[in-house]
Amino acid sequence: MFERDYNQDPFIVIWELTRACQLKCLHCRAEAQYTRDPRELSFVEGKKLIDQIYEMNNPMLVFTGGDPLMRPDVYDIADYAIKKGVRVSMTPSATPNVTKEAIQKAKEVGLARWAFSLDGPNAEIHDHFRGTKGSFDLTMRAIKYLHELEIPIQINTVISRYNVHALDEMAKLVEELDCVLWSVFFLVPTGRGKDTDMISPVEHEKVFRWLYDLSKRVKFDIKTTAAQHYRRVVIQSKLRETKDTDKQIRYEDALMKGRTGQIDGLGRAPQGVNDGNGFVFISHIGDVYPSGLLPVKAGNVRETPLAEIYRESPIFKDLRNPDKYKGKCGVCEFRHVCGGSRSRAYAMTGDYMESEPFCVYIPEALRKKEKTLQ
């Protein structure tokens, strides 16, 4: 499943079907509006796009928004993709649109998984973050429907200063809700998101260590987004835990060669996936970006085939070369398996090739250099 050349084909494609949404979330990347944009890709254009996606070694496809359910043809689009053999999942907003009938229809079409956002273990935290009273209760009701219809559930949570104090309760809730995957996003200040909403670099590191410890005792998988340095923490932890010297040497050799998939066990997040590197985002009007959190346009599918943009764009090519990264990311021994969040680097510095500004790790090369200077 993960054996693919990211220079040629992405591992995952995110398609923002629409920017329309009934919620007004504090961190909204899309700065979603209540009404649909008349310039959205049409159903015919969407089918053409799905054909192009399928031809790129058939990556996973995620429908996002806004709220994908704000498009009346969402099930027709899903049906077309699924019949082609594309694995499709959807991240709708928890609004009154999510009826049991809507979920039943999605199941009949063959949508593999639904993902709902839950940003707090209670209504007070979640509703504040989502900017809409009653959102927590709607989300819990929608999850109940999914259980009744036996559809696997993924929970998405954005870590911010509003909920970092309640993560233990959050994890308990995710477990109680019997989810298959907890997808933990670390806030990037783009769209409505502000840098003052983020947790500190030290808090990032603490949360990574907490997530790793949690992963060893829960039955659901954990995946991180905009937190590539979580992989570094997992690898470091596993290196510390092993008492086998030969194994440590093999691990370190694999790390130097950028082959750590078997070490960290993070099958849910293939090694090295980053903005523009195994990952591509298509906006509601067909603009192509390295990710939804990195608003640097590389082309438009109405004018250029997706494969050509992904493979040939100078932006994407640079992002796929960790040796070109600047600052400490450029010399870090983990750069081929981590690489830092290119989105956060861009949001904080204006340069997507700069160092991850919310990483506390000092690369070995810099530590050695400092020693020689002393």
C-alpha positions in Angstrom: 0.0 0.0 0.0 2.8 2.4 0.8 5.3 1.4 -1.8 5.1 4.4 -4.1 7.5 7.0 -5.4 6.3 10.3 -3.9 8.1 12.2 -6.7 5.6 10.6 -9.1 2.4 9.9 -7.1 0.8 11.1 -3.9 -0.1 8.8 -1.1 -3.2 10.9 -0.3 -5.3 13.5 -2.2 -7.5 15.9 -0.3 -10.3 17.5 -2.4 -12.2 20.5 -0.9 -15.5 19.9 -2.6 -16.9 23.2 -1.4 -16.2 26.0 1.0 -19.8 26.2 2.2 -20.3 25.3 5.8 -22.8 26.1 8.6 -20.1 26.3 11.2 -17.7 29.2 12.0 -14.7 27.5 13.5 -12.0 29.6 15.1 -9.1 27.8 13.2 -10.9 27.3 9.9 -8.2 27.0 7.2 -10.8 27.6 4.5 -12.5 30.6 6.2 -15.7 28.8 5.2 -18.8 30.7 4.2 -22.4 29.9 4.6 -23.1 29.8 0.8 -21.5 27.8 -2.0 -19.1 29.4 -4.5 -20.5 29.4 -8.0 -17.0 28.8 -9.3 -16.8 25.3 -7.7 -15.6 22.4 -9.9 -18.7 20.9 -11.6 -19.8 17.3 -11.4 -18.3 16.7 -14.9 -15.1 18.4 -13.9 -15.0 16.4 -10.7 -15.3 13.1 -12.6 -12.4 14.2 -14.9 -10.4 15.0 -11.7 -11.2 11.6 -10.2 -9.9 9.9 -13.4 -6.7 11.8 -13.1 -6.3 10.9 -9.4 -6.9 7.3 -10.2 -4.2 7.3 -12.8 -1.7 8.5 -10.2 -1.3 4.9 -8.7 -4.8 5.3 -7.1 -4.0 7.2 -3.9 -6.5 7.6 -1.1 -9.1 10.4 -1.7 -10.6 12.5 1.1 -13.6 14.8 0.5 -13.4 17.8 2.7 -14.6 21.4 2.8 -16.2 23.5 4.2 -18.8 20.8 4.5 -18.9 18.3 1.7 -22.6 17.6 2.5 -23.4 21.2 1.3 -23.0 19.8 -2.2 -26.1 18.0 -3.3 -24.1 15.9 -5.8 -21.6 14.6 -3.1 -22.9 11.1 -3.3 -22.9 11.0 -7.1 -19.2 12.1 -7.0 -18.4 9.5 -4.3 -20.3 6.8 -6.3 -18.2 7.6 -9.4 -14.9 7.4 -7.5 -15.8 4.2 -5.6 -17.0 2.4 -8.7 -13.6 3.2 -10.3 -11.9 1.5 -7.3 -10.8 4.7 -5.4 -10.8 4.5 -1.6 -12.8 7.4 -0.4 -13.5 8.9 3.0 -15.3 12.1 4.0 -14.9 14.7 6.7 -18.3 16.4 7.0 -19.2 19.1 9.5 -21.5 18.1 12.4 -24.5 20.0 11.3 -28.2 19.1 10.9 -27.2 17.9 7.4 -25.8 14.8 9.1 -29.0 12.8 9.4 -29.2 9.0 9.8 -30.6 8.9 6.2 -27.6 10.8 4.9 -25.2 8.4 6.5 -27.2 5.4 5.3 -27.0 6.8 1.7 -23.2 7.2 2.1 -22.9 3.6 3.3 -24.9 2.4 0.3 -22.6 4.3 -2.0 -19.6 2.6 -0.3 -17.9 5.4 1.6 -15.3 3.5 3.6 -15.0 5.8 6.6 -16.4 9.0 8.1 -14.3 11.5 10.1 -15.8 14.0 12.5 -14.1 16.8 14.4 -14.2 16.7 18.1 -12.0 19.4 19.7 -13.0 19.0 23.3 -14.3 16.3 25.7 -17.3 18.5 26.5 -19.6 21.0 24.8 -18.0 24.0 26.5 -14.6 23.5 24.9 -15.7 22.0 21.6 -18.5 24.5 20.9 -16.2 27.5 21.7 -13.6 26.2 19.2 -16.2 25.4 16.5 -17.9 28.8 17.0 -21.3 27.2 17.1 -23.5 26.3 20.1 -24.8 22.8 19.9 -22.0 21.4 17.7 -20.8 19.0 20.4 -24.3 17.4 20.8 -24.7 17.2 17.0 -21.3 15.5 16.7 -22.1 12.9 19.4 -25.5 12.2 17.7 -23.8 11.7 14.3 -21.3 9.3 15.9 -24.2 7.3 17.4 -25.7 7.0 13.9 -22.4 5.7 12.5 -22.2 3.1 15.2 -25.8 2.0 14.5 -24.9 1.7 10.8 -21.6 -0.1 11.6 -19.4 2.5 9.8 -15.8 2.9 11.1 -15.3 6.3 12.8 -12.3 8.6 12.7 -12.1 11.5 15.2 -10.1 14.6 14.2 -8.9 16.9 16.9 -7.0 20.2 16.6 -4.6 20.7 19.5 -4.6 24.3 20.6 -4.3 26.3 23.8 -8.1 25.8 24.2 -7.9 22.1 24.8 -4.3 21.1 25.6 -5.2 20.9 29.3 -8.0 18.4 28.6 -6.2 15.8 26.4 -6.5 12.9 29.0 -10.3 13.4 29.0 -10.2 13.6 25.2 -8.4 10.3 24.8 -10.8 8.7 27.2 -13.7 9.9 25.1 -12.2 8.7 21.8 -11.7 5.3 23.4 -15.3 5.2 24.8 -16.6 6.2 21.3 -14.9 3.1 19.9 -13.0 4.9 17.1 -10.6 3.2 14.7 -8.3 6.3 14.4 -7.6 9.4 16.3 -6.2 12.0 13.9 -4.5 14.7 15.9 -3.9 18.0 14.1 -1.5 20.6 15.5 -2.8 24.1 14.7 -1.2 26.0 11.9 -2.0 29.7 11.9 -3.6 30.0 8.4 -7.1 31.0 7.5 -8.8 32.0 10.7 -6.2 30.3 12.8 -4.0 32.7 14.8 -0.4 32.1 16.1 -1.7 33.0 19.6 -4.0 29.9 19.4 -1.0 27.5 19.1 0.6 25.6 21.9 4.3 26.4 22.6 7.3 24.4 21.1 7.9 22.7 24.5 4.2 21.8 24.8 4.4 20.2 21.3 7.2 18.0 22.6 5.2 17.1 25.7 2.1 16.2 23.8 4.2 14.1 21.4 5.6 12.1 24.3 2.1 11.8 25.8 0.7 10.5 22.5 3.5 7.9 22.2 2.8 6.6 25.7 -1.0 6.6 24.9 -0.4 4.7 21.7 1.0 1.8 23.6 -2.1 1.3 25.7 -5.1 2.1 23.5 -6.7 0.0 20.7 -7.2 2.9 18.3 -4.5 4.1 15.9 -3.1 7.6 16.3 -2.0 9.8 13.4 -0.7 13.3 13.5 -1.1 16.2 11.0 1.2 19.2 10.8 3.3 17.5 13.4 5.9 15.6 11.4 8.3 15.8 14.4 6.1 13.3 16.2 7.8 10.6 14.1 11.2 11.8 15.5 9.9 11.4 19.0 8.6 7.9 18.3 11.9 6.8 16.8 13.9 8.3 19.7 11.6 6.6 22.2 12.0 3.3 20.5 15.8 3.7 20.3 15.8 4.4 24.1 13.6 1.5 24.9 15.6 -1.2 23.1 18.4 -2.8 25.0 19.7 -4.7 22.0 22.8 -3.0 20.8 22.7 -4.7 17.4 19.2 -3.5 16.9 20.1 0.0 17.9 22.9 0.0 15.3 20.4 -1.2 12.6 17.9 1.4 13.7 20.5 4.2 13.4 21.7 2.9 10.0 18.1 2.9 8.8 17.6 6.4 10.1 20.6 7.7 8.2 19.3 6.1 5.0 15.8 7.4 5.6 14.2 4.0 6.0 12.5 3.9 9.4 9.1 2.5 8.5 9.8 -0.7 10.4 11.2 1.1 13.4 8.4 3.5 14.3 5.5 1.3 13.3 3.5 4.3 12.2 1.9 2.5 9.2 -0.9 5.0 9.3 1.4 7.8 8.5 3.9 6.6 5.9 7.4 7.9 6.5 8.4 11.2 4.9 4.9 12.3 3.9 4.7 16.0 4.1 3.2 18.9 2.2 3.7 18.3 -1.5 5.6 15.1 -0.7 3.0 12.3 -1.0 0.3 14.8 -0.1 -1.7 17.1 -2.4 -4.7 19.4 -1.9 -7.2 20.6 -4.5 -9.4 23.6 -3.7 -13.1 24.0 -4.5 -12.2 25.9 -7.6 -9.4 23.5 -8.8 -6.4 25.3 -7.4 -3.6 22.8 -6.4 -1.6 23.3 -3.2 1.0 21.2 -1.4 -1.5 21.0 1.4 -4.6 22.9 2.6 -2.5 24.5 5.3 0.2 25.7 2.8 -1.5 28.3 0.6 1.1 28.5 -2.1 -0.7 27.8 -5.4 1.2 25.5 -7.9 -1.5 25.4 -10.7 -5.1 24.7 -11.5 -6.6 21.4 -12.7 -8.8 23.3 -15.1 -5.7 24.3 -17.0 -3.1 21.6 -16.2 -3.5 17.9 -15.4 -3.0 17.1 -11.7 -0.1 14.7 -12.4 1.8 17.4 -14.3 1.4 19.9 -11.5 2.3 17.4 -8.8 5.4 16.0 -10.6 6.7 19.1 -12.4 5.9 22.2 -10.2 9.1 23.7 -8.8 7.2 24.3 -5.5 6.5 20.6 -5.2 9.9 19.5 -6.3 11.6 21.7 -3.7 9.3 20.4 -1.0 10.2 16.8 -1.9 13.9 17.5 -1.4 14.7 17.6 2.4 18.3 18.3 1.6 17.2 21.8 0.4 15.5 22.6 3.7 17.0 25.6 5.5 18.3 26.1 9.0 18.4 23.2 11.4 15.8 21.2 9.4 18.3 21.1 6.5 21.0 19.5 8.6 18.8 17.4 10.9 19.4 13.6 10.8 15.6 13.1 10.9 15.0 15.3 7.8 14.0 12.5 5.5 11.5 10.9 7.9 10.3 14.1 9.6 11.1 17.3 7.7 9.1 19.5 10.1 5.8 21.1 9.1 6.3 23.0 5.9 2.9 24.7 6.5 4.0 26.0 9.9 7.3 27.1 8.6 5.5 29.1 5.9 2.9 30.5 8.3 5.5 31.8 10.8 8.4 32.8 8.4 6.9 33.3 5.0 9.3 30.6 3.6 8.1 27.0 3.3 11.7 25.7 3.1 12.6 27.2 6.5 13.0 25.3 9.7 10.0 24.0 11.6 9.7 26.9 14.1 7.9 24.8 16.8 10.5 22.0 17.2 12.8 22.0 20.2 15.2 19.3 18.9 18.8 20.3 18.2 20.2 18.2 15.4 23.3 16.1 16.0 25.3 18.1 13.4 24.7 21.4 15.3 25.5 19.8 18.6 28.8 18.6 17.2 29.5 22.0 15.7 28.9 23.7 19.0 31.3 21.3 20.8 34.1 22.0 18.4 33.6 25.8 18.9 33.9 25.4 22.7 
